[in-house]
Amino acid sequence: MGRQETIQIHPMCWEDEPDTQAISLSAFDHLMPRIYVLITLVFALDASANTSEIIEHLKAGLEITVAQFPVLAGTLQTNEKDGSLWVERKKENTVDMIVNWQNEEEDTELPTYQELAKGGSPAAMLEGDKLLPQAVTAKQLFRGDNDDKDTPVSTFQVNFIRGGLILGIGVHHSVSDGPGCDGFLSQWAENTRAIKNGNRLPRFNPMNLDRSRLNSTATPTATRMQELSEKLPAFRLVKEPPTLPEGFIMPSFSPTMYHFPKQRCERLKNDCKPSNPDAWVSTYDCIMAVLWRATTRAKIPMLTPDMDKKINLTHAVNNRKILDPPLPDRYLGNAVSLAQVTPMAIKDVIAEDALPAIALAIRSSISRITPQSIQDSAEWVAGIENKSQININVDAFLGMDLAATSWQQMSSYTQQDFGFGVPKAVRFPKPDWEGYVFVYPEREEGVEVCVLLEHACQGRLREDEELGRYASLME
């Protein structure tokens, strides 16, 4: 049988810290759903690997890295008057690093590394509540009773499996987005590797902690707030979470992964080439165009919508390089805008020859994210009286819209070597959502995506002819 041990990590030099610190969060931190960002890294390990040494090095590296990113050792707090968020860090606070041994012959709770590698480490095989504590995996709905007090900002779990290691992290989304967690992981890896090799610790940029550029000091008038609301269609205010209809039975969901090989990506880009020679679309735009069309076709039999109904694609865009000057690559916080494609009729989204137009519409939505739009978003948040009412305006969960996020540019495959090689796979563990697409970090051989749909819709998606021209099923 496997066994677990919880190691409570004090940040380095914690004795010298003040008794209590209040860490402010930015306007953009208030735009994200109150769930955890979950990331799992799958590593191969040699049979000769010394697991005790690995644990000691990871522990020592984490002590340093949490001291560098002090917000991770805090608890999330909510101001009951205006719904604003902040993090309280007490001197004695620790973070949990759970060690889970499942690497003996009789251990069957987790897959072996060989089983994962055989299927390309599909997200469905990485069950979050087995790789991380249920405290961070249980509440993953975008709205709901997720406002508990004293919510730990972060937790970590090291899972030893036969032939490998799965490192799981959970960081509250009100504190950081995926790219911010990626920067933390890269810093932790560098610190751990330096300790293992007896080298000097790498440089840390203190600007990674500066949230001020994602705030606004403005006090917008009612007229200005109306103007800002019209500019920001991806958000709305919801006083009470919607209730489910009486007798509603939650359908089953399943994540399915697809691989877009490099050669087929080139073909796809050619098929999406705009007729205007001055226009340009990226590989991401083209992949999302195919997926939006395919998931829309897959959902039509379930929801039987009016074909004239207008739907949208809402997707995350990293602000770090859009701001001028850019934010540091390892900025820990939420620095994403939600781009929304101008709503289109279902019949136009799935029209036979519409693929280039859809890709161009996705590119246009990204182009609308500018330094000014980022400042507008921060000003809008500043003017909201009850920030707990901020909600993402997308009807994707059992609806006809689609939501998406991209980890495509994350650095896992090049920078996250903790002393035993870079990860072989990076995944959000078995997300239990619907109407959502993850684009995973890009590899040399192509792009991997995870599509989250109702089970019967997934079956139709697998048979989609257009998707099959460009992507292969991973299972």
C-alpha positions as CSV (number, residue, x, y, z in Angstrom):
1,M,0.0,0.0,0.0
2,G,1.1,3.5,-0.7
3,R,1.8,6.0,2.1
4,Q,1.8,9.8,2.5
5,E,3.7,12.3,4.5
6,T,2.9,16.0,4.9
7,I,5.9,18.3,5.3
8,Q,5.2,21.8,6.5
9,I,7.5,24.2,4.7
10,H,8.5,27.4,6.4
11,P,9.8,30.1,4.0
12,M,13.5,30.7,4.5
13,C,14.3,33.2,7.2
14,W,10.7,33.2,8.3
15,E,11.7,34.1,11.9
16,D,12.8,37.6,10.7
17,E,9.4,38.4,9.2
18,P,6.7,40.6,10.8
19,D,4.0,38.9,12.8
20,T,1.4,39.7,10.1
21,Q,1.5,41.1,6.6
22,A,-1.4,42.1,4.4
23,I,-0.6,41.6,0.7
24,S,-2.8,43.5,-1.7
25,L,-4.1,41.9,-4.9
26,S,-4.5,43.7,-8.2
27,A,-7.7,44.6,-10.1
28,F,-7.0,41.7,-12.5
29,D,-6.8,39.3,-9.6
30,H,-10.5,40.1,-9.0
31,L,-11.5,39.1,-12.5
32,M,-10.6,35.4,-12.2
33,P,-12.9,32.7,-10.9
34,R,-12.4,31.7,-7.3
35,I,-10.9,28.3,-8.0
36,Y,-7.4,26.8,-8.0
37,V,-5.0,26.7,-10.9
38,L,-3.9,23.1,-10.9
39,I,-0.7,22.0,-12.7
40,T,0.8,18.5,-12.9
41,L,4.3,17.8,-14.3
42,V,5.1,14.3,-15.3
43,F,8.8,13.2,-15.0
44,A,10.6,10.0,-15.9
45,L,12.9,8.7,-13.1
46,D,15.7,6.2,-13.3
47,A,15.4,3.1,-11.2
48,S,18.5,4.3,-9.3
49,A,17.0,7.6,-8.4
50,N,17.4,8.4,-4.7
51,T,13.9,9.5,-3.6
52,S,15.0,10.8,-0.2
53,E,17.5,13.1,-1.9
54,I,14.9,14.3,-4.3
55,I,12.5,15.2,-1.4
56,E,15.2,17.0,0.5
57,H,16.2,19.0,-2.6
58,L,12.6,19.9,-3.5
59,K,12.0,20.9,0.2
60,A,15.1,23.1,0.3
61,G,14.2,24.7,-3.0
62,L,10.7,25.4,-2.0
63,E,11.8,27.0,1.3
64,I,13.7,29.6,-0.8
65,T,11.1,30.0,-3.5
66,V,8.2,30.6,-1.2
67,A,10.4,33.2,0.6
68,Q,10.9,34.9,-2.8
69,F,7.1,34.7,-3.5
70,P,5.8,35.4,0.0
71,V,2.1,35.5,-1.1
72,L,2.2,31.7,-1.6
73,A,2.5,31.2,2.2
74,G,-0.6,33.3,3.0
75,T,-4.3,32.7,3.2
76,L,-6.9,34.4,0.9
77,Q,-9.2,36.9,2.7
78,T,-12.4,38.7,1.5
79,N,-13.5,42.1,2.6
80,E,-17.2,41.5,3.4
81,K,-18.2,45.1,2.6
82,D,-17.0,45.4,-1.0
83,G,-15.9,41.9,-1.9
84,S,-12.3,42.9,-2.5
85,L,-9.6,40.3,-1.9
86,W,-6.3,40.3,-0.1
87,V,-3.8,37.8,1.3
88,E,-2.9,37.6,5.0
89,R,0.5,36.2,5.7
90,K,1.4,35.4,9.3
91,K,4.9,34.8,10.5
92,E,4.2,31.2,11.5
93,N,2.4,30.3,8.2
94,T,3.7,27.2,6.4
95,V,2.9,25.6,3.0
96,D,2.2,21.9,2.7
97,M,4.4,19.7,0.6
98,I,2.7,16.3,0.6
99,V,4.8,13.3,-0.4
100,N,2.8,10.4,-1.8
101,W,4.6,7.1,-2.4
102,Q,2.8,5.0,-5.0
103,N,5.9,3.4,-6.5
104,E,5.8,-0.2,-5.3
105,E,4.6,-3.2,-7.3
106,E,1.4,-3.5,-5.3
107,D,0.5,0.2,-5.7
108,T,-2.3,0.6,-8.2
109,E,-3.9,3.9,-7.2
110,L,-1.9,5.9,-9.8
111,P,-0.7,4.8,-13.3
112,T,2.9,3.9,-13.9
113,Y,5.1,6.2,-15.9
114,Q,5.1,3.6,-18.7
115,E,1.3,3.6,-18.8
116,L,1.2,7.4,-19.0
117,A,3.9,7.6,-21.6
118,K,2.2,5.0,-23.8
119,G,-0.9,7.3,-24.3
120,G,1.0,10.6,-24.3
121,S,0.0,11.3,-20.7
122,P,-3.7,12.1,-21.4
123,A,-5.4,14.4,-18.8
124,A,-8.0,11.8,-18.1
125,M,-5.4,9.5,-16.5
126,L,-4.2,12.2,-14.2
127,E,-6.9,12.4,-11.5
128,G,-6.5,15.6,-9.6
129,D,-7.9,14.4,-6.2
130,K,-5.2,11.6,-6.2
131,L,-2.4,13.9,-7.1
132,L,-3.3,16.9,-4.9
133,P,-5.4,17.3,-1.7
134,Q,-9.2,17.6,-2.2
135,A,-9.1,21.0,-0.5
136,V,-7.8,22.4,-3.8
137,T,-9.5,20.0,-6.3
138,A,-13.0,19.9,-4.9
139,K,-14.3,23.3,-5.8
140,Q,-13.7,23.8,-9.5
141,L,-17.0,25.4,-10.7
142,F,-16.5,28.9,-12.0
143,R,-19.3,30.1,-9.7
144,G,-20.5,28.8,-6.4
145,D,-19.7,28.6,-2.7
146,N,-16.0,29.3,-3.1
147,D,-15.7,32.2,-0.7
148,D,-14.3,30.3,2.4
149,K,-12.3,32.4,4.8
150,D,-8.6,31.7,5.4
151,T,-8.3,29.8,2.1
152,P,-4.6,28.6,1.7
153,V,-3.1,30.2,-1.3
154,S,-1.0,27.2,-2.4
155,T,-0.2,23.6,-1.8
156,F,2.2,21.1,-3.4
157,Q,2.3,17.3,-3.7
158,V,5.1,15.0,-4.9
159,N,3.8,11.7,-6.2
160,F,6.3,8.9,-6.7
161,I,5.0,6.4,-9.3
162,R,6.7,3.4,-10.8
163,G,9.2,4.7,-13.3
164,G,8.5,8.4,-12.6
165,L,7.3,11.3,-10.5
166,I,4.3,13.5,-10.8
167,L,4.6,17.0,-9.3
168,G,1.3,18.6,-8.5
169,I,0.8,22.3,-7.5
170,G,-2.4,24.1,-6.6
171,V,-2.3,27.9,-6.5
172,H,-5.5,29.9,-6.0
173,H,-6.6,31.6,-9.2
174,S,-7.3,34.9,-7.3
175,V,-3.6,35.1,-6.7
176,S,-2.1,33.9,-10.0
177,D,-2.9,32.7,-13.5
178,G,-1.2,29.7,-15.3
179,P,1.7,31.7,-16.7
180,G,2.4,33.1,-13.2
181,C,2.5,29.6,-11.8
182,D,4.8,28.6,-14.6
183,G,7.2,31.4,-13.6
184,F,7.1,30.2,-10.0
185,L,7.8,26.6,-11.1
186,S,10.8,27.7,-13.2
187,Q,12.2,29.6,-10.2
188,W,11.6,26.6,-7.9
189,A,13.3,24.3,-10.4
190,E,16.4,26.6,-10.7
191,N,16.7,27.0,-7.0
192,T,16.4,23.2,-6.4
193,R,18.9,22.4,-9.1
194,A,21.4,25.0,-7.7
195,I,21.1,23.4,-4.2
196,K,21.5,19.9,-5.6
197,N,24.7,20.9,-7.6
198,G,26.1,23.2,-4.8
199,N,25.9,26.2,-7.1
200,R,25.1,29.9,-6.3
201,L,21.3,30.6,-6.3
202,P,20.0,32.2,-9.5
203,R,19.0,35.8,-9.6
204,F,15.5,36.7,-8.5
205,N,13.7,39.8,-10.0
206,P,11.8,41.6,-7.2
207,M,9.5,43.1,-9.9
208,N,7.9,39.7,-10.2
209,L,5.9,40.8,-7.1
210,D,4.9,44.2,-8.2
211,R,1.1,44.2,-8.9
212,S,0.7,48.0,-9.2
213,R,0.7,48.2,-13.0
214,L,-2.5,46.1,-13.1
215,N,-4.4,48.5,-10.8
216,S,-6.2,51.8,-11.4
217,T,-6.5,54.7,-9.0
218,A,-9.4,56.2,-11.0
219,T,-12.8,56.7,-9.5
220,P,-15.0,56.3,-12.6
221,T,-18.4,58.1,-12.8
222,A,-21.6,56.2,-13.6
223,T,-21.4,57.4,-17.2
224,R,-17.8,56.2,-17.4
225,M,-18.7,52.8,-15.9
226,Q,-21.4,52.4,-18.6
227,E,-18.8,53.1,-21.2
228,L,-16.3,50.7,-19.7
229,S,-19.0,47.9,-19.4
230,E,-19.7,48.2,-23.2
231,K,-15.9,48.0,-23.9
232,L,-15.6,44.8,-21.7
233,P,-18.2,42.3,-22.9
234,A,-16.4,39.4,-21.4
235,F,-17.5,40.3,-17.9
236,R,-20.8,40.9,-16.1
237,L,-22.1,41.3,-12.6
238,V,-24.0,38.4,-11.0
239,K,-25.6,39.0,-7.6
240,E,-26.4,35.4,-6.9
241,P,-25.0,32.2,-8.5
242,P,-27.6,30.7,-10.8
243,T,-29.5,27.8,-9.4
244,L,-30.0,24.5,-11.2
245,P,-33.5,23.6,-12.4
246,E,-35.5,21.3,-10.2
247,G,-34.8,17.6,-11.0
248,F,-31.7,18.5,-13.0
249,I,-29.3,15.6,-13.3
250,M,-25.7,16.6,-14.0
251,P,-24.5,14.8,-17.1
252,S,-21.1,13.1,-17.2
253,F,-18.1,15.0,-18.6
254,S,-14.9,13.7,-20.1
255,P,-11.7,15.4,-21.1
256,T,-10.3,14.3,-24.5
257,M,-6.9,15.2,-25.8
258,Y,-5.9,15.9,-29.4
259,H,-2.5,16.4,-31.0
260,F,-1.9,18.8,-33.9
261,P,1.4,17.6,-35.4
262,K,3.7,20.2,-36.8
263,Q,3.2,19.2,-40.4
264,R,-0.6,19.3,-40.1
265,C,-0.4,22.7,-38.3
266,E,1.4,24.1,-41.4
267,R,-1.4,22.6,-43.6
268,L,-4.0,24.2,-41.3
269,K,-2.4,27.6,-41.4
270,N,-2.4,27.4,-45.2
271,D,-6.1,26.5,-45.2
272,C,-6.8,29.4,-42.9
273,K,-4.8,31.9,-45.0
274,P,-6.7,35.2,-45.2
275,S,-7.7,36.5,-48.6
276,N,-6.3,39.9,-47.6
277,P,-2.5,39.8,-48.1
278,D,-2.0,42.3,-45.3
279,A,-3.8,40.1,-42.8
280,W,-2.2,37.4,-40.6
281,V,-3.3,34.6,-38.4
282,S,-1.2,32.5,-35.9
283,T,-1.2,28.7,-35.4
284,Y,-3.2,29.3,-32.2
285,D,-5.9,31.2,-34.1
286,C,-6.2,28.4,-36.7
287,I,-6.3,25.6,-34.0
288,M,-9.0,27.5,-32.1
289,A,-11.0,28.1,-35.2
290,V,-11.1,24.4,-36.0
291,L,-12.0,23.5,-32.4
292,W,-14.7,26.2,-32.1
293,R,-16.4,24.9,-35.3
294,A,-16.0,21.2,-34.3
295,T,-17.3,21.7,-30.7
296,T,-20.2,23.7,-32.0
297,R,-21.2,20.9,-34.4
298,A,-20.8,18.4,-31.5
299,K,-23.1,20.3,-29.2
300,I,-26.0,21.0,-31.6
301,P,-27.7,17.6,-31.2
302,M,-27.7,18.0,-27.4
303,L,-28.9,21.6,-27.2
304,T,-30.9,21.9,-30.5
305,P,-30.3,25.7,-30.8
306,D,-31.8,28.1,-33.3
307,M,-29.1,28.3,-36.0
308,D,-29.5,32.1,-36.0
309,K,-28.6,32.2,-32.3
310,K,-25.4,34.2,-31.8
311,I,-22.5,32.6,-29.9
312,N,-19.1,33.6,-28.9
313,L,-15.6,32.3,-28.1
314,T,-14.0,33.8,-24.9
315,H,-10.3,33.1,-24.4
316,A,-7.5,34.2,-22.3
317,V,-4.7,36.5,-23.6
318,N,-1.5,37.0,-21.7
319,N,-1.0,40.7,-20.9
320,R,2.7,40.4,-19.8
321,K,4.2,41.3,-23.2
322,I,1.3,43.6,-24.3
323,L,2.1,46.1,-21.6
324,D,4.7,48.7,-22.4
325,P,7.2,48.1,-20.9
326,P,6.4,44.4,-20.5
327,L,5.9,42.7,-17.2
328,P,8.6,40.3,-16.1
329,D,8.2,36.8,-17.5
330,R,7.9,35.4,-14.0
331,Y,5.4,37.9,-12.7
332,L,3.3,36.0,-10.1
333,G,-0.3,37.3,-10.4
334,N,-3.1,37.4,-12.8
335,A,-2.1,39.2,-16.0
336,V,-4.6,37.9,-18.5
337,S,-7.4,39.6,-20.4
338,L,-10.3,37.8,-21.7
339,A,-10.7,38.3,-25.5
340,Q,-14.1,37.7,-26.9
341,V,-14.8,37.1,-30.5
342,T,-17.6,39.3,-31.8
343,P,-20.8,37.1,-31.5
344,M,-21.6,35.2,-34.6
345,A,-24.7,33.2,-35.7
346,I,-24.2,29.4,-35.2
347,K,-24.9,28.9,-38.9
348,D,-22.0,31.3,-39.8
349,V,-19.6,29.6,-37.3
350,I,-20.1,26.2,-38.9
351,A,-20.5,27.3,-42.5
352,E,-18.5,25.0,-44.9
353,D,-16.1,27.7,-46.1
354,A,-15.9,29.8,-43.0
355,L,-12.6,28.4,-41.5
356,P,-10.4,31.4,-42.7
357,A,-13.0,33.9,-41.5
358,I,-13.2,32.3,-38.1
359,A,-9.4,32.3,-37.6
360,L,-9.3,36.0,-38.6
361,A,-12.1,36.8,-36.2
362,I,-10.1,35.1,-33.4
363,R,-7.0,37.1,-34.4
364,S,-9.1,40.3,-34.3
365,S,-10.3,39.6,-30.8
366,I,-6.7,39.2,-29.6
367,S,-5.7,42.5,-31.4
368,R,-8.2,44.4,-29.4
369,I,-6.2,43.6,-26.2
370,T,-4.0,46.7,-25.9
371,P,-2.3,48.6,-23.1
372,Q,-5.4,50.9,-23.1
373,S,-7.9,48.0,-22.9
374,I,-5.8,46.6,-19.9
375,Q,-6.1,49.9,-18.2
376,D,-9.8,50.1,-18.9
377,S,-10.3,46.7,-17.3
378,A,-8.5,47.8,-14.1
379,E,-10.5,51.0,-14.0
380,W,-13.8,49.0,-14.4
381,V,-12.8,46.8,-11.4
382,A,-12.0,49.9,-9.4
383,G,-15.5,51.2,-10.0
384,I,-17.4,48.0,-9.0
385,E,-19.0,48.4,-5.6
386,N,-19.1,44.7,-4.8
387,K,-16.2,42.9,-6.5
388,S,-17.5,39.5,-5.5
389,Q,-20.2,39.9,-8.2
390,I,-17.7,40.0,-11.1
391,N,-18.4,37.0,-13.4
392,I,-17.1,35.8,-16.7
393,N,-19.8,36.5,-19.4
394,V,-19.8,33.2,-21.3
395,D,-22.5,30.6,-21.7
396,A,-20.1,27.6,-22.2
397,F,-21.1,25.2,-19.5
398,L,-23.8,23.1,-21.2
399,G,-24.3,26.1,-23.5
400,M,-23.3,26.9,-27.1
401,D,-20.4,29.3,-26.3
402,L,-16.8,28.1,-25.9
403,A,-14.2,29.2,-23.4
404,A,-10.5,28.6,-23.8
405,T,-7.1,29.2,-22.2
406,S,-3.7,28.8,-23.6
407,W,-0.5,27.6,-21.8
408,Q,1.2,27.4,-25.2
409,Q,4.1,29.7,-24.3
410,M,4.8,28.2,-20.9
411,S,8.4,27.2,-20.2
412,S,7.9,23.8,-18.6
413,Y,9.7,21.8,-21.3
414,T,12.8,24.0,-21.3
415,Q,13.2,25.5,-17.8
416,Q,11.7,23.1,-15.2
417,D,14.5,20.7,-14.6
418,F,14.6,20.1,-10.8
419,G,17.7,18.0,-11.1
420,F,16.2,14.9,-12.7
421,G,15.4,16.2,-16.2
422,V,12.6,18.4,-17.7
423,P,9.0,17.1,-17.5
424,K,7.7,14.8,-20.2
425,A,4.2,16.2,-19.9
426,V,2.4,19.2,-18.4
427,R,-1.3,18.9,-17.7
428,F,-4.2,20.4,-15.8
429,P,-5.3,17.2,-14.1
430,K,-8.6,15.8,-15.4
431,P,-10.6,19.0,-15.4
432,D,-14.2,18.4,-14.6
433,W,-15.7,21.3,-16.7
434,E,-17.7,21.5,-19.9
435,G,-17.5,23.7,-22.9
436,Y,-13.8,24.5,-22.4
437,V,-10.5,24.0,-24.3
438,F,-6.9,23.9,-22.9
439,V,-4.0,24.5,-25.2
440,Y,-1.0,22.9,-23.5
441,P,2.6,24.1,-23.7
442,E,4.0,23.7,-27.2
443,R,6.5,21.0,-28.1
444,E,8.8,20.7,-31.0
445,E,6.6,18.0,-32.6
446,G,3.4,20.1,-32.4
447,V,0.5,21.3,-30.2
448,E,-1.6,19.4,-27.7
449,V,-5.1,20.4,-26.6
450,C,-7.6,19.1,-24.1
451,V,-11.2,19.5,-25.0
452,L,-13.8,19.3,-22.2
453,L,-17.3,18.4,-23.3
454,E,-20.4,16.4,-22.2
455,H,-19.7,12.7,-22.8
456,A,-22.0,12.2,-25.9
457,C,-20.7,15.4,-27.4
458,Q,-17.2,14.0,-27.1
459,G,-18.3,11.0,-29.1
460,R,-19.5,13.2,-31.9
461,L,-16.3,15.3,-31.7
462,R,-14.2,12.2,-32.2
463,E,-15.9,11.6,-35.5
464,D,-15.6,15.2,-36.7
465,E,-14.2,15.1,-40.2
466,E,-12.6,18.6,-40.3
467,L,-11.0,18.2,-36.9
468,G,-9.7,14.8,-38.0
469,R,-7.9,16.3,-41.0
470,Y,-5.6,18.3,-38.7
471,A,-5.5,16.5,-35.3
472,S,-5.0,13.0,-33.9
473,L,-6.8,11.6,-30.9
474,M,-4.5,11.0,-27.9
475,E,-5.6,8.0,-25.7
